[in-house]
Amino acid sequence: MSDSAAAAALVSGYNKLKAALGKRIVGQEAVIEQVFIAIAAGGHSLLEGVPGLAKTLLVKSLADAMHLGFRRIQFTPDLMPADITGTEIIQEDPETGRRRMNFMHGPIFTQILLADEINRTPPKTQAALLEAMQEKSVTVGQETFALPKPFFVLATQNPIEQEGTYPLPEAQKDRFLFLIKVDYPTRNDEREIIARTTGGETQEIEAVITAEELQAAQQLSRKVPVPDHVVDFVLDLVRATRPKEPDASEYVKSMVGWGAGPRASQMLVLAGKVRALLQGRTHVTTDDIEALAAPALRHRLVPTFHAEAEGVTVDQIIAELVKQTKKGAARVL
């Protein structure tokens, strides 16, 4: 299949996916787009929102719309690393009578893993999951077991009720391509939610995208060219978040305690390539970067006490930095 045909297949698959999810999910178009972009770019996503906004239903419906294995882990304070990765057990060989250690795969051995309320479990269990996310494998004793391909983690967390939770450290948040905010529905959407969920009918979702198509999308997206002026825009934007840079603005010095690292630049470019394909373009523009700046950066910035005291949110800081960052123009050859 040619690259142009593969790009058309990606757009077609995304449109089918949106139509399938529309049977269960009302609204949330931006959330669906961002989750799909992260998956097509080969990254993991963190979904944050108050209870009852269908975060879990969205991920489950997404898995139903894809020919992918799916498992859900409800994170609790007593969850242990082996409950996620698996454990070795002693089994007796019926023929020889000898005992041997066999590894029993945990729920992480799937293709889409829903880590529900990831901030409810202790750091050692969080670390076991995040290590597997990074390495795409699980090591037990002397053996290493590869995770299925493709492998995506979609984790949810509740921004309220922080008592008894274990917030993810910044270094672990950085492993997620996006932090996606799930907001309250509009009045009309909430009316539709009531109508759908209080009736007797349940909507079934047919799988419309295969694992092979997703892997092809990941390979295709990496071929999308990024003009120099877009790379410069990404560099200027990400480097502008660092208060210790020599040319950091007074605004950043007063509002940002710690800025985004190089991974933010990489993720912005990768995600921008997928968005460009979904928009029917074969190159990335600064509009793609602007559209994805908030989900790609909001979990990579640490606001200062001054910003928190002033009621300035991370999203407001990002919006201001996007506004201040100059856009270059493509050079005509």
Secondary structure as GFF3:
##gff-version 3
##sequence-region A 1 333
A	DSSP	alpha_helix	3	21	.	.	.	ID=ss1
A	DSSP	alpha_helix	29	40	.	.	.	ID=ss2
A	DSSP	beta_strand	45	48	.	.	.	ID=ss3
A	DSSP	alpha_helix	55	64	.	.	.	ID=ss4
A	DSSP	beta_strand	66	67	.	.	.	ID=ss5
A	DSSP	beta_strand	70	74	.	.	.	ID=ss6
A	DSSP	alpha_helix	81	85	.	.	.	ID=ss7
A	DSSP	beta_strand	86	92	.	.	.	ID=ss8
A	DSSP	beta_strand	99	105	.	.	.	ID=ss9
A	DSSP	beta_strand	112	116	.	.	.	ID=ss10
A	DSSP	three_ten_helix	118	120	.	.	.	ID=ss11
A	DSSP	alpha_helix	123	135	.	.	.	ID=ss12
A	DSSP	beta_strand	137	140	.	.	.	ID=ss13
A	DSSP	beta_strand	143	146	.	.	.	ID=ss14
A	DSSP	beta_strand	152	157	.	.	.	ID=ss15
A	DSSP	alpha_helix	170	173	.	.	.	ID=ss16
A	DSSP	beta_strand	178	181	.	.	.	ID=ss17
A	DSSP	alpha_helix	187	197	.	.	.	ID=ss18
A	DSSP	beta_strand	209	210	.	.	.	ID=ss19
A	DSSP	alpha_helix	211	221	.	.	.	ID=ss20
A	DSSP	alpha_helix	228	239	.	.	.	ID=ss21
A	DSSP	alpha_helix	250	255	.	.	.	ID=ss22
A	DSSP	beta_strand	256	258	.	.	.	ID=ss23
A	DSSP	alpha_helix	262	278	.	.	.	ID=ss24
A	DSSP	alpha_helix	286	297	.	.	.	ID=ss25
A	DSSP	beta_strand	302	303	.	.	.	ID=ss26
A	DSSP	alpha_helix	305	309	.	.	.	ID=ss27
A	DSSP	alpha_helix	314	324	.	.	.	ID=ss28
###
